Amino acid sequence: MQQNIERYYQRNYININREKFDRWMVSLLPPLVHIVCGALFTKHYFEDGVFKIHFRNNGKEYIERAKYLIGADGAFSILRRQLLPEPFQKTYISIQEWFKVKNQQPYFSAVFDGEISDFYSWTIPKEEYILLGTAVLPEKNTTQKLELLKKRLIKYGFEFQNRKKRHGAFILRPISSKQICLGGGNLALIGEAAGLISPTSAEGFSYAFRSALALAQSIQESPDNLAKQYLKNTKELRMNIVFKNMKAPFMYNAFLRKVAMKSGLLSMDIHA
Ligand SMILES: Cc1cc2nc3c(=O)[nH]c(=O)nc-3n(C[C@H](O)[C@H](O)[C@H](O)COP(=O)(O)OP(=O)(O)OC[C@H]3O[C@@H](n4cnc5c(N)ncnc54)[C@H](O)[C@@H]3O)c2cc1C
């Protein structure tokens, strides 16, 4: 924004309806899996060789016993907080709004504006809506930052009048591999609970799927030495985060980003 540079890059994404996608994944579970929707995990402890897992459902407290405990509870993972009480070093708040539009923009956009965030903001077309979102550090003026972003993007021709939805969520940004926590013993964390998410684009689906697969394979390969096997099976994923952090200055240092964008490397021309 401050450098006033725009570039178009070709990327291939799958644009999904998140709720339908989650429901479809749940539908794939085999019948022997007992699903309890709407339950809230509260605490756990290890006793007599098993995990005792406390959760609340419909106002009642339950305890489940299990040999393995797997935390897939996302960016604000309670399980991770119980293992490591200090907060994750870089946690952002993302605010996203949905607007109904008449003229859809046929592209996704990533907006870098140092006055709004040291991370990035985005617009995503989704059927008859355009989504506007930003990931900002948790400070007092997050809403004002979104308003400023809106004002700036309207000048580029975006329509943000007919707001239908607004939601917020946490997003982690692992700035070093030390922030990845895979658990230990028979307790494992997967996905964003483990801190596995791209530190440059905040994309986390592939990390969530790949870590889940790595864990499933680890349980099959080495059920009695799970932690060691899971560490081994996630090596590529963890290295991927290290490489992304090495690439980060070319996206997030204003000078280097300007050089990269001015060079036109990998960008494409758009003809009206
Ligand atoms: C606005 C936004 C847009 C995003 N867009 C993209 C994108 O386009 N592409 C991409 O790859 N990534 C995207 N991400 C990141 C992506 O959503 C996450 O990285 C990914 O969903 C992580 O998967 P997960 O299974 O680890 O956690 P989640 O998908 O967050 O799932 C965690 C689950 O645990 C549940 N849970 C949490 N606490 C408890 C508890 N105490 N008891 C019981 N259940 C609990 C939650 O309700 C949730 O269902 C986006 C994130 C945000 C916030």
PDBQT file of the ligand as one rigid body, heavy atoms in Angstrom, charges set to zero:
ROOT
HETATM    1  C1  LIG A 301     -10.232 -16.296   8.731  1.00  0.00    +0.000 C 
HETATM    2  C2  LIG A 301      -9.317 -17.438   8.428  1.00  0.00    +0.000 A 
HETATM    3  C3  LIG A 301      -9.123 -17.828   7.108  1.00  0.00    +0.000 A 
HETATM    4  C4  LIG A 301      -8.280 -18.916   6.830  1.00  0.00    +0.000 A 
HETATM    5  N1  LIG A 301      -8.128 -19.254   5.511  1.00  0.00    +0.000 NA
HETATM    6  C5  LIG A 301      -7.336 -20.299   5.214  1.00  0.00    +0.000 A 
HETATM    7  C6  LIG A 301      -7.180 -20.711   3.853  1.00  0.00    +0.000 A 
HETATM    8  O1  LIG A 301      -7.754 -20.122   2.943  1.00  0.00    +0.000 OA
HETATM    9  N2  LIG A 301      -6.372 -21.766   3.602  1.00  0.00    +0.000 N 
HETATM   10  C7  LIG A 301      -5.719 -22.442   4.588  1.00  0.00    +0.000 A 
HETATM   11  O2  LIG A 301      -4.989 -23.396   4.284  1.00  0.00    +0.000 OA
HETATM   12  N3  LIG A 301      -5.848 -22.069   5.879  1.00  0.00    +0.000 NA
HETATM   13  C8  LIG A 301      -6.638 -21.028   6.217  1.00  0.00    +0.000 A 
HETATM   14  N4  LIG A 301      -6.774 -20.639   7.531  1.00  0.00    +0.000 N 
HETATM   15  C9  LIG A 301      -6.086 -21.404   8.572  1.00  0.00    +0.000 C 
HETATM   16  C10 LIG A 301      -6.839 -22.702   8.806  1.00  0.00    +0.000 C 
HETATM   17  O3  LIG A 301      -8.216 -22.437   9.042  1.00  0.00    +0.000 OA
HETATM   18  C11 LIG A 301      -6.265 -23.416  10.046  1.00  0.00    +0.000 C 
HETATM   19  O4  LIG A 301      -4.859 -23.390  10.054  1.00  0.00    +0.000 OA
HETATM   20  C12 LIG A 301      -6.745 -24.860  10.029  1.00  0.00    +0.000 C 
HETATM   21  O5  LIG A 301      -8.165 -24.912  10.055  1.00  0.00    +0.000 OA
HETATM   22  C13 LIG A 301      -6.154 -25.587  11.233  1.00  0.00    +0.000 C 
HETATM   23  O6  LIG A 301      -6.796 -26.832  11.337  1.00  0.00    +0.000 OA
HETATM   24  P1  LIG A 301      -6.897 -27.526  12.737  1.00  0.00    +0.000 P 
HETATM   25  O7  LIG A 301      -7.669 -28.784  12.504  1.00  0.00    +0.000 OA
HETATM   26  O8  LIG A 301      -5.548 -27.614  13.360  1.00  0.00    +0.000 OA
HETATM   27  O9  LIG A 301      -7.733 -26.534  13.651  1.00  0.00    +0.000 OA
HETATM   28  P2  LIG A 301      -9.197 -25.927  13.438  1.00  0.00    +0.000 P 
HETATM   29  O10 LIG A 301      -9.647 -26.076  12.043  1.00  0.00    +0.000 OA
HETATM   30  O11 LIG A 301      -9.143 -24.563  14.054  1.00  0.00    +0.000 OA
HETATM   31  O12 LIG A 301     -10.099 -26.897  14.304  1.00  0.00    +0.000 OA
HETATM   32  C14 LIG A 301     -10.014 -26.919  15.716  1.00  0.00    +0.000 C 
HETATM   33  C15 LIG A 301     -11.311 -27.495  16.241  1.00  0.00    +0.000 C 
HETATM   34  O13 LIG A 301     -11.175 -27.713  17.639  1.00  0.00    +0.000 OA
HETATM   35  C16 LIG A 301     -12.345 -27.231  18.283  1.00  0.00    +0.000 C 
HETATM   36  N5  LIG A 301     -11.979 -26.902  19.663  1.00  0.00    +0.000 N 
HETATM   37  C17 LIG A 301     -11.159 -25.911  20.088  1.00  0.00    +0.000 A 
HETATM   38  N6  LIG A 301     -11.075 -25.927  21.439  1.00  0.00    +0.000 NA
HETATM   39  C18 LIG A 301     -11.844 -26.971  21.875  1.00  0.00    +0.000 A 
HETATM   40  C19 LIG A 301     -12.163 -27.502  23.152  1.00  0.00    +0.000 A 
HETATM   41  N7  LIG A 301     -11.654 -26.992  24.265  1.00  0.00    +0.000 N 
HETATM   42  N8  LIG A 301     -13.003 -28.564  23.222  1.00  0.00    +0.000 NA
HETATM   43  C20 LIG A 301     -13.537 -29.114  22.076  1.00  0.00    +0.000 A 
HETATM   44  N9  LIG A 301     -13.264 -28.655  20.838  1.00  0.00    +0.000 NA
HETATM   45  C21 LIG A 301     -12.430 -27.582  20.736  1.00  0.00    +0.000 A 
HETATM   46  C22 LIG A 301     -12.788 -26.028  17.442  1.00  0.00    +0.000 C 
HETATM   47  O14 LIG A 301     -14.148 -25.762  17.649  1.00  0.00    +0.000 OA
HETATM   48  C23 LIG A 301     -12.491 -26.549  16.037  1.00  0.00    +0.000 C 
HETATM   49  O15 LIG A 301     -13.572 -27.276  15.531  1.00  0.00    +0.000 OA
HETATM   50  C24 LIG A 301      -7.603 -19.585   7.864  1.00  0.00    +0.000 A 
HETATM   51  C25 LIG A 301      -7.798 -19.204   9.191  1.00  0.00    +0.000 A 
HETATM   52  C26 LIG A 301      -8.654 -18.141   9.471  1.00  0.00    +0.000 A 
HETATM   53  C27 LIG A 301      -8.866 -17.760  10.916  1.00  0.00    +0.000 C 
ENDROOT
TORSDOF 0
